[in-house]
């Protein structure tokens, strides 16, 4: 099994989150009235917003990991402290959810015995880890980095209209790639997932532009 800090769902979700935040700024520019001053203010606002939300998302990622491991540690302690095997089996089955229906009493008992036999340093703990911090930093960087592809056209085009069109194309292309990655990870048809997400992104972008106008 691959030791990934962030799985494809996390990575693509953060990229899309940052992307939609940026498009909410670029899509509200007025082609008729926006000048260099308005474009500059938009760029500053978009970058500042994604820095802030990247930080918030990174912190929430770390907290979510701590809460998840805290729950696992609690269940582990309850299994070990259970008065009898049947109680422990019920706790294990509840934690496994629907997968528990494939396990018999002997399977659950082997799992209980394995948990009891583990040394303390191998049991779940709610302590902060280096991997949490690396993952939180990765979340921040993904949100922050997703700011730049859609705003680059505004740095290279002197007119707003072509910059907005190129920015929109870049945004839809990024959504297409994220959808393709999600499709592969989920075992779906990657091209279909990519097209659906790109179409959804184009529709959201149209709504943003309409509301901004």
N, C-alpha and C positions, 0 to 999 in steps of 0.2 A: 504494500500500500504506500502511495506517495506521501511524504511528509510535507504537506503544504501548509504554510501559515494561513493563507487565504485561498479558499477554493474558488472555482470559476464563478459560482453564484455570487460570492462576496465581491470578487474583482469586477465583474461586469455590472453588478448593482451599483457599486460606488462610482464607476465611470459614468453610468447613465444618470445617476443622481447629480453629479457635477455638471454633466452635459446639459441636462434640463434646466439647471440653475442658470447656466450661462445663456442658454437660448431664451430664457425669460427676460434677459436684458437686451440681447441683440435683436430679438423680435419686436421690441417695442420702439425701436428707432423709427422716426418718421422720414421717409425718403424725401419728402417735400421740404422739410424744415431743418433736418439735422445737419449741422456743420461740424467742423473740426472740434469745437468746444464740446458739443454734445457727444461726439464719438469718444473723446478723451474721458469725459465723465462716465460714460457707459463702461469703458474698459476698466477704469479704476473701481467702479462699483462691482463689476462682475468678478474681478480678481479678489477684491476684499471680501465679497460674499462667500466665495468658495474657500478662501483661507479660513474664514470663521466656521463654515459648515464642515470643512474637512477636519478641523480640530474637534468640533463637537462629535462628529461621526467616529473619529479615532478614539475619543474618550468613551463613547458609548460601546464601541467594540470591546474595549478592555473590560468595562463593567459587565457586559453581557457574558464574557468568558468567566469572570469571577463568580457571577451568580450561578451559571451552569455548573461549574465545578463545585460550588458550595452545595448545590442540591445533590450532586453525585456523592459528595462526601457524607452528607446526611443520610442518604439511602444506604450507603456502605456501612455506616455505623449502626443503623437500625437493623440491617441484616445480621451483623456480627452479634449484636446484643439481643436478638430475637430469642424468645423463650423456647421455641422449638423449631424444627425444620419446616413444618407446615407454614408457620408465620413468615419465616425467611423466604420460602418459595413464593408466597403471595406477594411479598415486597419486590422480589426479583421480577416476577411476571408482570406486575404493575408497571415497573420501570421499562421493561422491554416492549410493552404495548402489544399490538397485534402479532408480533413475531413470537410471543410466548405460546401461542396456540400450537406451534410446531414442536414444542418441547414437552417431554413427559416428565414425571416426577424424578426419574433418575437423572435426567439432564439438568433439572433445576438443582438437585442435590449436589451434583458435581460442581456446578457453578458456585453454590454456597460454600462448599468445602475449599474450592480454589480461592474465593474471596477471604475466607478465614485464615488461609495459609499464607497470604501475602504479607511481606514485611511492611512496617509502617511507612517507609519511604516510597513505596510503590502504590499506596492508596491515594485516592483523589484528595486534593487540598485546595482551599480557596485562596491560597497565597498567590501573590502577583509573580508572574514568571517573565523571563526574557522574551519568550515567544509572544506573550500578550503585548509587550511593548513594541516588538517588531511588527506585529500585526496591526496595532494601532497606528504606527508610523506609516505602514503600507496603505492603510485606509486614507489617511490624510494626503499622502502623495498622489494617490489615484484621483481623489476629488480635485486636488489642486492642479494636477497635470492635465486633467480633462478640460480645464478652462481654456487652454491655449489654442488648440486646433481651430475651434470656431471663431476665435477673435483675431487670428492672424491676418485674414483678408482685410480687416479694417486698418491694419498697419501698412498694407501694400497698395491698397486702392485709395485714390483721392476722392472718389465719389461713393456715396453710401449705397446706391442701388446695386452695383455689381458686387460690392463687398458683402451685402446681405445675401445675395443669391449664392455666392461661393460659400459663405458661411453655412447657409442652409444645406447645401450639397455635402459639405464636410460633416455636418451634424447627422444627416441621414446615413451617410457612409459609416460613421462610427456606430450608429444604432444597428445597422446591418451586421457589422462585425460582432457586436455584442450578442445579437440574436443568433448568429451562427455558432458562437462559442457556447451559448446556453443550449442550443439544439444538440450539439455534439455531446455535451456533458449529460444531458437528460436522456440520451438515446432516441431523440426525435429526428426528423429529417432536418438537417442543419439549414438547407437552403430555404425550406418553408418557414422555419422559425425566424430566419434572418429577414425574409420578406415581410412577415407579419409584423415584426418589431419595427422595421423601417417604415412600413405603412402607418403603424400607430404613431411613430415619431413624427412623420410628416403631418398627420392629422393634428397632433398636439401643437406642432409648430404653427400650423395654420390658425389654430384657435388663439395662440399667443399673439400672432401678428394682428389678427382681427381685433382682439381686445386692446392691444396697444395702439392700434390706429384710431 
